[in-house]
Amino acid sequence: MSGVKERVIEIIAEQAVLEPSDVSLDQSLEELGVDSMGLVEAIFSIEESFDIQVPFNANEPEKSDFDISSVATVVATVEKLVAEQAD
């Protein structure tokens, strides 16, 4: 499980054109300046990095089972998906 949080923050920081150290867990992706296109790119990067399927519908994000309300919720969801895949 170690490294998931750091990698997710790196991916989000890359999309926000920030340093990972400038990203805090309580910030929303919107606050960081990640637009819908950046969000889709981040999700692709997360899926590739961890070899998981993220339950996200880019056409209807509000209907997705992927909570993108903050960096912390994204990290928590990815950690859960990685753990489920390891079973």
N, C-alpha and C positions, 0 to 999 in steps of 0.2 A: 504493500500500500504506500510505502514511502515514495516520495517523488511525484505522486499524482498531483497534489496541490501545487507544487512548484511548477510542474509542466503545464498545468491548466493556466496558471497565472502568466507563464511565459507566452502561451498562445494568445491569451486575451491582451496582454501588453503589446504583442506584435501587431494585433489588429487595431489597437488604440494608438499605435505609434508612440508608446511610452516605454520607459524602463520598467522591468518587473518590480523594482523597488518602489515605483510610483503607484502601484496598484494595491488597493487595500480590499480586504474581504467584504467589507460592508458597503462598498460602492456598487452601484448598478452599472451594467454595461453601457447604458445610455449616458450616465454621468461621465464615464470614461471616454465617450465619444465614439463608441462602436455602433455603427449604423446597421441596418438590416443586412446589407451585403457583407459587412464585416462579421456579423454574427454567423451567417451561413459559412463563411470561410473558416471561422473559428471552430464551428461544429465539425466541418470536414477534417480540420487538423486534429481535433480531439479524437475523432473516430479513427483516423490513421495512426495516431500516436499510441493509442491504447487497444487498437483492434477490437472496437466495440461498435454497436449500433446505438446511436442516440435517438430517442423517440421524439423527433422534432419534425414538424410540418412547416416548411418555410412559407407555404402559401397561407397557412392559418396558424401562426405561432401561438395564438391564444388557446387553441384546441390541442396543443402539444402537451405531452406528459413531462416536459422538460422545463423546469423552473429556472428562468433566466433573470429573476428579480434582483439578484446580487451575485457578486463573484463567489461568495460563500456557498450559495445554493447550487451554482454550477459545479463547484468543486465537490460538494456533497453528492450530487447526482452522479458525477463521473466516478467517484470512489465507489458508490453503490453498484454501478454498472460493471466496473472492473472486478469487484468482489463476486458479483453474480456469475460473471464469465469464468472466474477461477474455480467455481464449484464443479 
